[in-house]
Every structure is written in C-alpha cells, then in structure tokens.
C-alpha cells in the first residue's frame, strides 16, 4: 500500500514538473505582455507586474497592421486545411481499402517526404510559384504548406480508416450505395473524431509556420503573423512587450480551439490507435 502511494506521488510530481516546464514560457510571456518596456529589462526580476498596462496590446493591434497579419494567417490556414483534408482523406481511404502492388511503397514514399528538411523545397517551390504567379498569394502559401502537411494527413487518416470495419461499407453497397456514397454517409461519420484531430494538427502547423511564409511573401498584404512578429525585431530595438502581446494574441485562437474540441480530439486520437 505504501509502495503504491509512493509510486502515485512520484508520478504526480513528475507530471507536475512536465506541466510546469511546458506552461511556464506561456505564463511568462503573458506576464511580460502586461508590463511597460521600462519594467521588462531591469536589474531585479519582476514576477508580478508592478505597473500593469494594456499599452502593448493597444500598440500592436492599432499601430503595426497586426490584424491584417492575423487575417492572412487565418485565410492561409483554412485553405491549407481544406486542401489537405480533401486530398488526404481520399488518398488515405484508398490506401486503407484497396490492395494493390505498390501500396506499401506509396505509404513509404509519404513517410520519406516527411524526413527531408522543408528548407530543401524552398528553391524549387519558389521557381514554380513564380512561374504560375502564386508568389505573395494566400493560395500559393497554402499549396506550399500542403507539400509537407499532406503526408501527415494521409498517415493519420489511414490509421482511423483502418479502425473502421469494412463490413459496414459492404452492407451499404449491398443496399445500393456506391463506394463514394458509402464513404461520405457511413465511413466519415464514424471517423469524425479522427477528422477533427487531423484537421487540428494540420491547422496548428499551418498557423505557426514561419519559413515558407518568410520566403514566399514580401508584403504585409500577404504575410502571416509569425513573419510580422519577426520583422518587428530591429537592429537596435527589441520590443519585448509588443512581441509578447502579439504572441499571446496569436496563440489565443489555438487555445480556444483546443478548449472547444478537447474531448472530441482525445476520442479521435485514441480511436485510431486500436483497430476494430
């Protein structure tokens, strides 16, 4: 009994340390966002703001064009999610249900794509997007994101489809449904947790992406929020307060999304772990 209590206490302590390690940077950024610049860089560390202010939020929202950057990120993220979820769902379903010779090779190919650093794709993608006139556009940026997010979508969705018994589709097809109709009316409703989980991971990756957004956009009309924050850093100036406020504003949609779909996300992730 005592050994079990010690084990539980040790596990709780370990989990608490992990949570503290993960949450502390966000909490510190939140605290910094409420401090004036004069209280951020000081000889004595201030854990609680002595001069509480919202000036950093006001400055970044009204004087830096930040709302436009957030809107750009939102549009690019939504377009990326639509492309990845549409193509990835169809590809994953075909790889899950159809047996053909190069099926395993295709899955391995998708996995190998994820192994290459995305920086290697910048030059060929830049040349192709310039040729098709997609530089400085939301669609071009979404297509660039799709190159490294689509394999993730295919692998995740395939695991969810594998967990759904094919007999359900066979029964629907006996009743007159086509393969595509059975997919939309039988399989996808059962895999909605997996769809939600995959879409969230795709959306977060697109929302936070920086390298492609930096290389393929050069105006505030098309730049996303990570690029906008990075460009605020000057050679002799580092506005910690405004940067912290921008960071908090940027992660707020992600936190809100997770809070709304937390249960669905957990169910979706666990449903693909065990085959039915």
C-alpha positions, 0 to 999 in steps of 0.5 A: 500500500505504501509502495503504491502511494509512493509510486502515485506521488512520484508520478504526480510530481513528475507530471507536475514538473512536465506541466510546469516546464511546458506552461511556464514560457506561456505564463511568462510571456503573458506576464511580460505582455502586461508590463511597460518596456521600462519594467521588462529589462531591469536589474531585479526580476519582476514576477508580478507586474508592478505597473500593469498596462494594456499599452502593448496590446493597444500598440500592436493591434492599432499601430503595426497592421497586426490584424491584417497579419492575423487575417492572412494567417487565418485565410492561409490556414483554412485553405491549407486545411481544406486542401489537405483534408480533401486530398488526404482523406481520399488518398488515405481511404484508398490506401486503407481499402484497396490492395494493390502492388505498390501500396506499401511503397506509396505509404513509404514514399509519404513517410520519406517526404516527411524526413527531408528538411522543408528548407530543401523545397524552398528553391524549387517551390519558389521557381514554380510559384513564380512561374504560375504567379502564386508568389505573395498569394494566400493560395500559393502559401497554402499549396506550399504548406500542403507539400509537407502537411499532406503526408501527415494527413494521409498517415493519420487518416489511414490509421482511423480508416483502418479502425473502421470495419469494412463490413459496414461499407459492404452492407451499404453497397449491398443496399445500393450505395456506391463506394463514394456514397458509402464513404461520405454517409457511413465511413466519415461519420464514424471517423469524425473524431479522427477528422477533427484531430487531423484537421487540428494538427494540420491547422496548428502547423499551418498557423505557426509556420514561419519559413515558407511564409518568410520566403514566399511573401514580401508584403504585409498584404500577404504575410502571416503573423509569425513573419510580422512578429519577426520583422518587428525585431530591429537592429537596435530595438527589441520590443519585448512587450509588443512581441509578447502581446502579439504572441499571446494574441496569436496563440489565443485562437489555438487555445480556444480551439483546443478548449472547444474540441478537447474531448472530441480530439482525445476520442479521435486520437485514441480511436485510431490507435486500436483497430476494430 
